[in-house]
Amino acid sequence: MLTGVFFLAGIGILGFAIYRRGFAGYRPAPEGLAQLHRSEAAFVESVAEVLFPSRMGLALAGIDAGLTQSIDRHLDALPRSKRLQIRALFLLIEHLTLVLPGDEPGGRARFSSLTAASRISILERLAHHPRPLFRLLLTALRSIFVLGYVGHPANLHRLGLAPFELQAAVSDAELLFPRIGGLPSSIVFADADRTDPEQASPLDPHGQRHRAYARAASTPRGSR
């Protein structure tokens, strides 16, 4: 009887500790996320802040690049098995501090709860860890975040990789045939709209970028 009571008490204490460690204290996740839970969203923001602490020659720092939204869209497009792998990676590094604590007091708290200095020290220790498995964790994490950071419209614009603002040419095909699945009545072009390919000017590598990317490059934090 007494053994059963101690067993149930131990289960209760363990469950409370898991709840405190894994679920309690996270702020609500940003609105509109399809995949990331609030703990995962907090983790993504905490990594973005220290992985790309400055603009690094680009338009935005990591915390301003909307990585929570871009990673959420990336997860939503992946098959379930791949999503589980990425979520397991986030969960592992979030609680890796239990065996690889930060340098400051309270260093065994969740990764997302640590100070920026402690988070940076943990990432640096992962990068130079003698065991390849630990270094691989950081490589995998960085690859996920780099996709969203460099792929932000403002950063693409700064890199000169944003798409150009192009005026679509109108050939004989656009005058004669509707789009796939459309009716002939859906053709909106007339003979006057036809463009002469011989008069087209070469693409200017310094030409105007697409207007959506130009807006993103000048949008301040918090207004998007």
C-alpha positions in Angstrom: 0.0 0.0 0.0 2.7 2.5 1.1 4.8 1.5 -1.9 1.9 2.3 -4.3 1.4 5.7 -2.7 5.1 6.6 -3.1 4.9 5.3 -6.7 1.9 7.5 -7.5 3.6 10.5 -5.8 6.7 10.0 -7.9 4.6 9.8 -11.1 2.9 13.0 -10.1 6.1 14.8 -9.3 7.6 13.6 -12.6 4.6 14.7 -14.5 4.7 18.2 -12.9 8.4 18.5 -13.6 7.8 17.6 -17.3 4.9 20.1 -17.5 7.0 22.9 -16.0 10.0 22.1 -18.2 8.2 21.4 -21.5 5.0 23.4 -21.5 4.6 26.1 -18.8 5.8 29.7 -19.2 5.8 30.1 -23.0 4.1 33.2 -24.4 1.4 32.7 -27.0 2.5 32.0 -30.5 2.1 34.6 -33.2 -1.3 34.4 -35.0 -1.6 32.6 -38.3 0.8 29.8 -37.7 -0.2 26.5 -39.2 2.3 24.1 -37.6 4.5 25.6 -34.9 3.3 25.4 -31.3 4.0 28.2 -28.9 7.1 26.4 -27.5 8.5 25.9 -31.0 7.7 29.5 -32.0 9.6 30.8 -28.9 12.5 28.5 -29.7 12.7 29.8 -33.3 12.7 33.4 -32.2 15.4 32.7 -29.6 17.6 31.0 -32.2 17.0 33.7 -34.8 18.1 36.4 -32.4 21.5 34.9 -31.8 22.2 33.0 -35.0 21.9 36.2 -37.1 22.5 38.9 -34.4 23.2 41.7 -36.9 22.3 42.4 -40.5 25.6 40.7 -41.6 25.6 43.0 -44.7 22.0 42.3 -45.5 18.8 44.3 -44.9 17.5 42.6 -41.8 18.8 41.0 -38.6 17.5 37.5 -37.8 14.9 38.7 -35.3 13.4 41.0 -37.9 13.3 38.5 -40.8 10.0 36.8 -39.9 11.7 33.4 -39.4 8.8 32.1 -37.3 6.4 32.5 -40.2 8.8 31.3 -42.9 9.8 28.1 -41.0 6.1 27.5 -40.3 5.3 27.7 -44.0 8.3 25.4 -44.7 7.0 22.8 -42.2 3.5 23.0 -43.6 4.8 22.1 -47.0 6.8 19.1 -45.8 5.5 15.5 -45.4 4.7 14.5 -41.8 7.8 12.4 -41.4 10.1 15.4 -42.2 8.1 17.7 -39.9 8.6 15.2 -37.1 12.4 15.2 -37.7 12.6 19.0 -37.6 10.4 19.2 -34.5 12.6 16.6 -32.8 15.6 18.7 -33.6 14.0 21.8 -32.1 12.9 19.9 -29.0 16.4 18.4 -28.5 18.2 21.7 -28.7 15.6 23.5 -26.6 16.4 21.0 -23.7 20.0 20.3 -24.5 20.9 22.6 -21.7 20.2 19.8 -19.3 23.5 18.2 -20.4 25.2 21.3 -22.0 24.2 24.2 -19.8 24.9 27.8 -20.4 27.7 29.7 -18.8 25.6 32.0 -16.7 23.6 31.1 -13.5 20.4 29.2 -14.4 22.2 27.8 -17.4 20.1 24.6 -17.3 16.9 26.4 -18.1 15.3 25.9 -21.5 17.4 27.3 -24.4 14.7 29.9 -25.2 14.7 31.1 -21.6 18.4 31.8 -21.5 20.0 35.2 -22.0 21.4 36.0 -25.5 25.0 35.5 -24.2 24.2 32.1 -22.9 22.5 31.0 -26.1 25.5 32.2 -28.1 27.9 30.3 -25.9 25.9 27.1 -26.3 25.8 27.4 -30.1 29.5 28.1 -30.1 30.2 25.0 -28.0 28.1 22.9 -30.4 30.0 24.2 -33.3 33.4 23.2 -31.7 32.2 20.1 -29.8 34.7 17.2 -30.1 31.8 14.8 -31.0 30.6 15.0 -34.6 27.0 14.3 -33.5 26.8 17.6 -31.6 28.3 19.5 -34.5 25.8 17.9 -36.8 22.9 19.2 -34.6 24.1 22.8 -35.2 24.6 22.2 -38.9 21.1 20.9 -39.3 19.6 23.7 -37.3 21.6 26.4 -39.2 20.5 25.0 -42.6 16.8 25.3 -41.6 17.2 28.9 -40.4 19.4 30.1 -43.3 16.7 29.2 -45.8 14.3 31.5 -44.2 16.8 34.3 -43.4 18.4 34.6 -46.8 15.0 33.9 -48.5 13.4 37.0 -46.9 12.4 39.4 -49.7 14.3 42.3 -48.1 17.5 40.2 -47.9 17.0 38.9 -51.4 16.7 42.4 -52.6 19.9 43.4 -50.9 21.7 40.4 -52.4 20.4 41.3 -55.8 18.6 38.0 -56.1 15.0 39.4 -56.0 13.1 38.9 -59.2 13.1 41.7 -61.7 10.1 43.8 -62.6 9.4 42.5 -66.1 6.9 43.5 -68.6 5.4 40.3 -70.1 5.7 40.0 -73.8 2.7 39.4 -75.9 3.3 37.1 -78.9 1.0 35.6 -81.5 0.3 32.7 -79.2 -1.3 35.0 -76.6 -3.5 36.5 -79.3 -4.7 33.2 -80.5 -4.9 30.8 -77.6 -6.5 31.2 -74.1 -4.7 30.0 -71.0 -4.9 26.2 -70.3 -8.5 25.4 -69.3 -9.8 28.8 -70.4 -12.4 29.7 -73.0 -11.5 31.6 -76.2 -13.5 34.5 -74.8 -11.0 34.8 -71.9 -8.3 36.1 -74.3 -7.7 39.7 -73.2 -5.1 40.8 -75.8 -5.7 42.4 -79.2 -3.4 43.1 -82.1 -2.4 46.4 -80.6 -1.0 44.6 -77.5 1.5 42.5 -79.5 5.1 43.2 -78.8 8.0 42.9 -81.2 10.7 40.6 -79.8 13.3 42.2 -82.0 12.8 45.5 -80.3 13.1 44.1 -76.8 16.0 45.6 -74.8 18.5 43.3 -73.0 17.9 42.6 -69.4 19.7 45.2 -67.2 21.3 43.4 -64.2 20.9 46.6 -62.2 17.3 47.1 -63.3 14.2 47.6 -61.2 13.2 44.7 -58.9 9.7 43.4 -58.5 7.7 45.9 -56.6 6.7 43.4 -53.8 10.4 42.9 -53.0 11.0 46.6 -53.1 8.3 47.2 -50.5 9.6 44.4 -48.3 13.1 46.0 -48.4 11.8 49.2 -47.0 9.3 47.9 -44.5 10.3 48.6 -40.8 10.0 45.9 -38.1 6.5 45.5 -36.6 4.6 46.9 -39.5 4.2 43.6 -41.4 
